[in-house]
Amino acid sequence: MSETPASGAPPAVSIVVPVRNEAGNIAPLVDEIATALGKDRSFEIIYVNDGSTDRTESELTQLMASRPWLRQIKHRISCGQSAAVSSGVLHARAGIVVTLDGDGQNDPAFIPALLEALAAGAPRVGLVAGQRVGRQATGFKKFQSRLANGVRNVVLRDGARDTGCGLKAFRRDLFLALPYFDGLHRFLPALVRREGYDIGYVDVVDRPRRFGTSNYGMWDRLWVGILDLIGVWWLIRRRHRVPHVLEVKRNAD
C-alpha cells in the first residue's frame, strides 16, 4: 500500500472516521480500509476521537506506531458526529475526502466505487453517497429511518434514499464551503445540491456491528433533527440560483 507520511506530499485521498468509545472495532477497520485502498493510491486515515472514555485512544496510538498513514485527532469532550466529521475534514491533507462510520458497519470495500463515481462525474458531481441495502438494524430503527428519510425527501426533495449511511466521498473544498451546524452530516446531499452540484449514489452492503453499542443514538437527536430540517429548508429557499462568474477580458489594442 502507498504510505504518505505527514512530512511528504499530500495524499490522493483522506479517509475520515469519527469514533466515540469504539475500542475493539478500530484495528480490524483500519486494516480493512488500507486493504480497500490498495497499493497504487496514496492515502491517509484520520480517526477523530470524539471524547472517548474507553481504550479508543490507546488502541489508535498503538496502531499509529506501525502505520505512518494513520492519524488521530482528539476532542477533549464529545461534541457529536458532525463536529467529528468537520474536524477530520479540516485536518485532511487530500483534496478528496471519504467518510465512514467507525463501528465497522460501513464496509470499506465500497470506498473505491465511491471514488470512481466521484471522478467519473467531475466536475458536476460534488458528492457520492452510499445507500445501504440489507441494513443490519432492529425493525423499530429501520422504521424510524424510513420515516425520517421520507419526511426529509418531502421537505427538501434531495433525492436521497438514505442519508444516514456514513460512506460518502466529496471534495474537501466543497465541504468546507458549506454552512456548518450540528447535524450537518445528515443533510449533505441537500446542501451540496444547494451549491449547484449533482449527487451520485452507490448501493453498499450494511454489516452488523462487531463490538459495543451505538454511541450516536436516535433519541438524543430526534427533536434537534426536526429543527435542523426546518433550518436546511430555509437555507435552500434563500438560495435559488448559484452564480457562475466569469471575468470579461479587456479588448486588445
Secondary structure, DSSP 4 states (H G I P E B T S, - for coil): -EE--TTSSPPSEEEEEEESS-TTTHHHHHHHHHHHH-SSSEEEEEEEEES--SSHHHHHHHHHTT-TTEEEEEESS---HHHHHHHHHHH--SSEEEE--TTS-B-GGGHHHHHHHHHHHTTTEEEEEEEEES--S-HHHHHHHHHHHHHHHHHH----S-TT---EEEEHHHHHHSPP-TTGGGGHHHHHHHTT-EEEEEEEEB---SSS--SS-STTTHHHHHHHHHHHHHHHHT--------PPPPPP-
